[in-house]
Amino acid sequence: QVQLMESGGGSVKAGGSLRLSCAASGATYGGHCMTWFRQPPGKEREGVAGIYSDTKRTNYADSAEGRFTISRDDAKDTVYLQMNNLTPEDTGVYYCAVRVTWNRVCPLGRTETELYDFWGQGTQVTVSS
């Protein structure tokens, strides 16, 4: 069983930055994706960025490309999401999720949330104009 704990959310003005953290505990053996999702108010959950365990291969949603950076510290079992140049459209609850898989591309689609095995409780990000 894997437990995930997100932190780092908060309220910022447009153009600001935040760094989210997701600390994993429990067994994360073998290949796996660690992925950030978000759920804007009244909308479906959507993938933002994912990183694969051994290759550190990353992939991003179009909305995150160029502004967000996902990284991981294996020694701390922690994944980070650095978010720059935030806009009000980035507002939502941000979740960390783990998918145990040998597929090195981490799925980000709205209909692919069911592929993930473990989820954190989420952290709120609010961006004001």
Number of C-alpha atoms within 10 A of each C-alpha: 8 14 17 21 18 24 18 15 18 14 14 18 14 17 14 14 17 18 16 21 23 26 18 22 14 10 9 17 8 10 15 22 26 29 29 29 24 23 20 17 11 7 9 11 21 20 28 26 27 30 25 25 21 12 9 15 15 19 22 22 17 10 13 17 12 12 14 20 19 24 19 19 10 11 6 10 14 18 22 23 22 14 19 17 14 23 17 15 14 20 20 22 18 27 26 30 28 25 22 18 17 13 12 19 15 26 22 21 14 13 12 13 17 10 15 18 14 16 21 19 14 22 20 18 21 19 19 15 10
